[in-house]
Amino acid sequence: MTTVLNKPLIIKSPAFSNNEWIPVKYTCVGSNINPALAITDIPNDTKSLAIIVDDPDAPNGTFVHWVMWNVPVISMIDENSAPGIQGKNGKGENKYFGPCPPTGTHHYNFKVYALDAKLILPLGANKNVLLKAMDGHILASGSLIGLFKK
């Protein structure tokens, strides 16, 4: 993937710190809603944001929990909100699906991308389609890692 990175985006959440436990509220055991995400150091020429949340520890390969693009250039994505177009997660649904590991502790990557364009994608596009569409349009990116185990 071609990127033109200025400096990384800083991604934080009021719900949990990097490499710390995600509260149950944001998981399949709780309310299954997305946590709030604060985004700083967004490049001035950013036209839209994209988000991918995935679990690389899933037993059958990386499981995708959330795909969203054409998020307006905002510094906060509120809890339980989807300000962009949501694509298909690993369950085939166009929405956030919270951490839900079958066994053990898993790492959940909340990745945010600053893009130099708005993307034209079919409704229900998945992570791979989004990654391909973002190629050459990424100005900066950052991630926040949360942990969860049932």
C-alpha positions in Angstrom: 0.0 0.0 0.0 1.4 3.4 -1.0 1.3 6.0 1.7 2.6 9.5 2.0 2.9 9.8 5.7 3.6 13.2 7.3 3.5 12.1 10.9 1.3 9.5 12.6 -2.2 10.2 13.8 -2.6 10.0 17.6 -5.5 7.8 18.4 -6.9 7.7 22.0 -10.1 6.7 23.7 -11.6 8.0 26.9 -12.7 4.4 27.5 -9.3 2.7 27.6 -5.5 3.4 27.1 -3.2 1.8 24.5 -2.5 -1.9 25.3 -5.1 -1.8 28.2 -8.3 -3.6 28.7 -11.4 -2.6 26.7 -14.4 -2.2 29.1 -17.1 -4.9 28.7 -19.6 -2.2 27.5 -17.9 -2.1 24.1 -17.8 -5.9 23.6 -20.3 -8.6 22.6 -20.7 -9.4 26.3 -21.9 -5.9 27.0 -23.8 -3.3 24.9 -21.7 -4.1 21.8 -21.2 -0.4 20.9 -18.1 1.3 19.6 -16.0 3.3 22.1 -15.3 7.0 21.5 -12.1 7.7 19.6 -10.1 10.9 19.8 -8.0 11.7 16.8 -5.2 14.3 16.8 -2.4 15.4 14.4 -4.7 15.2 11.4 -2.9 16.7 8.3 -4.4 19.9 7.0 -5.1 18.5 3.6 -7.2 15.6 4.9 -10.5 15.2 3.0 -11.9 12.2 4.9 -11.0 9.6 7.5 -11.4 5.8 7.4 -11.4 3.3 10.3 -10.6 -0.4 10.5 -10.9 -2.4 13.7 -9.6 -5.9 13.6 -8.4 -8.8 15.7 -5.2 -10.4 14.5 -5.4 -13.1 17.2 -8.6 -14.7 15.9 -8.2 -18.5 15.4 -9.1 -18.5 11.7 -7.0 -15.4 10.7 -7.6 -11.7 11.3 -11.3 -11.0 12.2 -12.7 -7.6 11.1 -14.9 -5.9 13.7 -15.5 -2.5 12.0 -15.0 -0.9 8.6 -15.9 2.7 7.9 -14.9 5.3 5.3 -15.8 8.8 4.3 -15.8 9.9 7.9 -15.7 13.7 8.0 -12.5 15.3 9.3 -13.4 15.3 13.0 -11.3 15.0 16.1 -13.8 12.8 18.0 -15.8 9.8 17.0 -18.4 9.6 19.7 -19.4 6.4 21.5 -22.1 4.4 19.7 -21.9 6.5 16.5 -21.0 5.9 12.9 -20.3 9.2 11.2 -19.2 7.6 7.9 -20.2 4.8 5.6 -20.0 1.4 7.3 -18.8 -1.7 5.4 -19.0 -5.4 6.1 -17.4 -6.7 9.3 -16.4 -10.4 9.7 -20.0 -11.4 10.5 -21.1 -9.9 7.1 -22.9 -7.0 8.8 -22.5 -3.2 8.0 -21.8 -2.2 11.6 -19.5 -2.3 14.6 -19.1 -5.7 16.2 -17.3 -5.6 19.5 -14.5 -7.8 20.8 -15.8 -11.4 21.3 -12.8 -13.8 21.5 -13.7 -17.5 21.8 -10.7 -18.1 24.1 -7.8 -16.2 25.7 -6.8 -12.6 25.5 -7.0 -10.9 22.1 -5.6 -7.6 20.8 -8.0 -5.3 19.0 -6.4 -2.8 16.6 -8.4 0.5 16.2 -6.8 1.9 13.1 -7.6 5.4 11.7 -6.4 6.7 8.3 -6.3 10.3 7.1 -7.1 10.3 3.4 -6.6 13.0 0.7 -9.9 12.1 -0.9 -13.4 10.8 -0.3 -13.8 7.2 -1.5 -16.4 5.9 -3.9 -17.0 2.3 -2.8 -20.0 0.0 -3.1 -22.2 -0.2 0.0 -21.1 -3.2 2.0 -17.5 -3.1 0.9 -15.2 -5.1 3.1 -11.7 -4.4 4.6 -9.8 -5.6 1.5 -11.9 -3.4 -0.8 -11.3 -0.4 1.5 -7.6 -1.0 1.7 -7.3 -1.2 -2.1 -9.3 2.0 -2.5 -7.1 3.8 0.1 -3.9 2.9 -1.8 -2.1 6.1 -2.7 -4.5 8.3 -0.7 -3.2 7.8 2.9 -1.7 11.0 4.4 -1.3 9.6 7.9 -2.5 6.8 10.1 -2.4 5.7 13.7 -3.7 3.0 15.9 -4.9 2.2 19.4 -4.7 -1.3 20.7 -7.2 -2.7 23.2 -7.2 -6.0 25.0 -10.2 -8.2 25.8 -10.9 -11.7 27.1 -14.2 -13.2 28.1 
